[in-house]
Amino acid sequence: MTENSDRDPDPDSDPDKLKGPGGMTLRQIHEQVRKSVERDREARATHNLPAPKTRWQRWIRYVWGRSGRR
């Protein structure tokens, strides 16, 4: 065993006390990253909607689609 196993955990490794960039604690940074990943997943899920099925919907997508021509 190491000599550190008998002592309390290192206070510098506590995520609630250790500050990162911008003065946020590591736990706050972790929560912000987790929320951001959730938002990105939701946005990607709504962005990748299936292609329209009817002829009218396909035509609308063609005319007003992402091609940037119109």
C-alpha angles and dihedrals in degrees: 000000000000124000091244093063091076095052133069117274116279108275089216090064094055106115091210093058104033111090123214133190113323093022095280120137118245090249091055090049090050092052092048091050091048092051091047092052090050091051091048092051092049092048092049091049092053092041094055096060116159117266116268114270106207126073090241092054092048090051092049090050090049094050099039099024131123095278092103092219095116 
